[in-house]
């Protein structure tokens, strides 16, 4: 199954904030029920270019953590395409617990094989990748988060005539592929802001390796660390859904939107700015987050 561009444009929804700013969100989360948001576009050229080569023994291998949106998306792609998939999962302790993890359970139901490795092994993914290429010479090996040159090319599909009218383009940042693609293909006069979900000082250089343009700025929106969920994050996400009817997940888009609202209140954006935020999906992660919150006797994400 080749991935296809949608027949209709992805909707752009206005967020009324009663300020001298206009704020919109592009609902990339709606692009596909199983391959969500930016993951669809990151996989677009990776999968299509691979399948067009007609590999003799097609196989897709990738990397991810316990609640990885990328793992969920790749497993769904493999299931829909009839191609076997393998997920290299960070944390060998998860091998006996995957049935209690909604993301890994979903991946298994999609037919993905899971190989659990230690965090030390996972840190040296380049060595693992070499072994995988030797063991599975026909396989497509996709990096963690799906970020590579093909992914950056796919992200350009998130931009169209409608997105040209905005002064600022905002996206959450994990591995850097999405913000690199937006920065590479946006209009000359547009400013790109990446909201960091992870405390990684090397992200700027990684993004520059994927795009020669320096038209982006990175802003911390970790709120305590990657995957950490504070009560203020839960309140914001639940209030946002109640007010605008848009669900947000707590690791990426939820934190980005919360930080955007804070920046607007602080006067970061000039008067009459037009801001477009990209909803990069990942809503499958809410279930796993709620399981952890429930164990902590905390409020859940609605």
C-alpha positions in Angstrom: 0.0 0.0 0.0 1.5 3.3 -1.1 0.7 6.3 1.1 -1.4 8.9 -0.7 -2.0 12.6 -0.2 -5.5 13.3 1.0 -8.1 14.3 -1.6 -9.2 17.3 0.5 -7.0 19.9 2.3 -6.4 19.2 6.0 -8.7 21.6 7.9 -7.2 24.7 9.6 -9.2 25.7 12.6 -9.2 29.1 14.3 -8.6 29.4 18.0 -10.3 32.5 19.5 -8.1 34.0 22.1 -9.5 37.6 22.3 -6.1 39.2 21.8 -4.6 41.3 19.0 -3.3 38.0 17.6 -4.9 35.5 15.2 -4.2 31.9 16.1 -5.0 28.8 14.1 -4.3 25.1 14.3 -3.8 22.8 11.3 -5.4 19.4 12.1 -2.8 17.0 10.8 -4.2 14.6 13.5 -7.1 14.0 11.2 -5.1 12.8 8.2 -5.5 9.1 9.0 -7.2 7.2 11.8 -4.1 5.0 12.5 -1.1 6.7 11.0 -1.3 10.0 12.8 -0.2 13.5 12.0 3.3 14.3 11.1 4.2 10.6 11.2 2.1 10.1 8.1 4.2 12.6 6.2 7.5 11.4 7.7 6.7 7.9 6.4 5.3 9.1 3.1 8.5 9.1 1.0 10.2 6.5 3.2 7.5 3.9 2.5 6.6 4.9 -1.1 10.2 5.0 -2.3 11.0 1.7 -0.7 7.9 -0.1 -2.1 8.6 1.3 -5.6 11.8 -0.7 -5.6 9.8 -3.9 -5.2 12.0 -5.5 -2.6 12.1 -9.3 -2.7 11.6 -9.7 1.0 10.0 -6.4 2.3 10.5 -5.7 5.9 10.3 -2.5 7.9 12.4 -2.0 11.0 12.4 1.0 13.3 13.2 2.2 16.9 11.1 3.7 19.7 10.3 4.0 23.4 7.4 2.5 25.4 4.8 5.0 24.2 6.2 6.0 20.8 3.8 7.5 18.3 6.3 6.4 15.6 6.2 2.8 16.7 2.4 2.9 16.6 2.4 4.5 13.1 4.9 2.1 11.6 3.1 -0.9 12.9 -0.2 0.4 11.4 1.6 1.1 8.1 2.9 -2.4 8.0 -0.4 -3.9 8.9 -2.2 -2.0 6.2 0.5 -2.8 3.6 0.8 -6.4 4.5 4.5 -5.9 5.3 6.2 -7.4 8.4 7.5 -4.9 10.9 10.0 -5.0 13.7 10.2 -2.5 16.5 13.4 -2.1 18.5 12.1 -1.0 21.9 14.2 1.0 24.5 14.1 -0.8 27.9 14.5 -4.6 28.2 12.4 -4.5 31.4 9.4 -3.8 29.2 9.6 -7.3 27.7 7.5 -8.8 30.5 5.1 -5.8 30.7 4.2 -5.0 27.1 0.7 -6.3 27.5 0.1 -3.5 30.1 1.3 -0.8 27.6 -1.4 0.4 25.2 1.1 1.5 22.6 3.1 -1.7 22.5 -0.1 -3.8 22.7 -1.5 -1.8 19.7 1.8 -2.5 17.8 1.6 -6.2 18.5 -2.0 -6.3 17.4 -0.9 -4.6 14.2 1.5 -7.6 13.7 4.7 -5.9 14.7 7.4 -8.0 16.3 9.1 -6.3 19.2 12.7 -6.6 20.3 13.6 -5.1 23.7 17.1 -3.8 24.2 18.9 -2.2 27.1 19.1 1.6 27.3 22.8 1.3 26.7 22.3 -0.7 23.5 19.7 1.7 22.4 22.0 4.7 22.8 24.2 3.1 20.2 21.5 2.7 17.6 24.0 3.1 14.7 25.6 -0.2 15.8 22.3 -1.9 15.9 21.4 -0.5 12.5 24.5 -2.0 11.0 23.7 -5.4 12.4 20.1 -5.1 11.1 21.2 -4.2 7.6 23.4 -7.3 7.5 20.7 -9.6 8.9 17.9 -8.1 6.8 19.5 -6.8 3.6 16.1 -6.1 1.9 14.7 -4.3 4.9 13.8 -0.6 5.2 15.4 0.6 8.5 13.8 3.9 9.6 15.5 5.9 12.4 13.9 6.8 15.8 11.0 9.2 15.3 11.2 8.6 11.5 13.6 11.5 11.1 15.8 11.4 8.0 16.0 13.2 4.6 13.0 11.4 3.2 11.0 12.4 6.2 11.9 16.1 5.8 10.8 15.9 2.1 7.5 14.4 3.3 6.9 17.3 5.8 6.7 19.7 2.9 3.2 18.1 2.2 2.0 19.9 5.4 2.5 23.2 3.7 0.2 24.5 1.0 -1.3 27.7 -0.3 -3.3 28.1 2.9 -0.2 28.0 5.1 1.5 30.8 3.2 -0.7 33.5 4.8 0.8 33.1 8.3 3.7 35.0 9.9 4.6 32.2 12.3 4.6 28.4 11.8 4.8 26.4 15.1 5.4 22.7 15.7 6.4 20.5 18.6 10.0 19.1 18.3 11.1 15.6 19.3 13.8 14.4 16.9 13.7 17.6 14.7 12.4 16.2 11.4 9.2 18.1 11.3 10.6 21.5 12.2 13.4 20.9 9.7 10.9 20.2 6.9 8.7 23.2 7.7 11.8 25.5 7.9 13.2 24.1 4.6 10.0 24.5 2.6 8.1 27.5 4.1 8.0 31.0 2.5 11.0 33.3 2.8 9.2 35.7 5.1 7.8 33.2 7.5 9.3 32.5 10.9 9.4 29.0 12.2 9.3 28.1 15.9 10.0 24.6 17.2 8.7 23.8 20.7 11.1 21.4 22.3 9.5 18.4 24.1 12.9 17.1 25.0 15.9 18.7 26.7 18.4 18.1 24.0 21.1 20.8 23.4 22.1 19.2 20.2 18.7 19.6 18.5 19.6 22.9 16.7 22.6 21.3 15.0 20.6 18.2 14.1 18.0 20.4 12.4 20.6 22.4 10.5 22.0 19.1 9.1 18.5 18.5 7.6 17.9 22.0 6.3 20.4 24.7 5.2 18.0 27.5 6.2 18.4 29.2 9.6 14.9 30.6 9.8 13.8 28.7 12.8 13.9 29.3 16.6 13.7 26.6 19.3 11.8 27.3 22.5 11.8 25.0 25.5 8.4 23.5 26.3 9.5 20.5 28.3 7.6 21.5 31.4 9.9 19.4 33.6 11.2 16.9 31.1 10.3 14.7 28.2 7.1 12.7 29.0 6.7 14.4 32.3 3.1 15.5 32.9 2.3 18.3 35.4 -1.1 19.1 36.8 -1.0 22.4 34.9 -0.6 20.4 31.6 -3.6 18.3 32.3 -5.7 21.4 33.2 -4.7 23.1 30.0 -5.4 20.1 27.7 -8.8 19.5 29.3 -9.8 23.2 29.2 -8.6 23.4 25.6 -10.7 20.4 24.5 -13.7 21.7 26.3 -13.4 25.2 24.8 -12.3 24.4 21.3 -13.4 20.7 20.8 -9.8 19.7 19.9 -8.1 16.9 21.8 -4.4 17.3 22.6 -1.9 14.7 23.8 0.4 15.6 26.8 3.9 15.0 25.4 4.1 17.2 22.2 1.1 19.2 20.9 -0.4 19.8 24.4 2.7 21.3 25.8 3.3 23.3 22.6 -0.1 24.9 22.7 0.2 25.7 26.3 3.5 27.4 25.7 2.1 29.3 22.7 -0.7 30.7 24.9 1.9 31.7 27.5 4.0 33.5 24.9 0.9 35.4 23.6 0.1 36.5 27.2 3.7 37.7 27.6 3.6 39.7 24.4 6.2 37.6 22.6 4.4 37.9 19.2 4.0 41.4 17.6 0.6 42.9 17.3 -1.6 41.5 14.5 0.6 38.4 14.1 -0.9 35.4 12.3 0.2 32.2 14.0 -0.4 28.7 12.7 0.3 25.7 14.9 0.5 22.2 13.5 -1.4 19.5 15.4 1.0 16.5 14.9 -1.4 13.9 16.2 -0.2 11.2 18.6 -3.5 11.0 20.4 -2.9 7.2 20.9 -0.6 8.3 23.7 -3.4 9.6 25.9 -4.5 6.1 27.0 -1.0 5.3 28.2 -0.6 8.7 29.9 -4.0 8.1 31.7 -2.9 4.7 33.0 0.2 6.3 34.6 -1.9 9.2 36.0 -4.5 6.8 37.4 -1.8 4.9 39.3 -0.7 8.3 40.8 -4.3 9.1 41.8 -4.2 12.2 39.6 -6.7 13.8 37.3 -7.0 12.2 33.9 -6.9 13.7 30.4 -10.4 13.8 28.9 
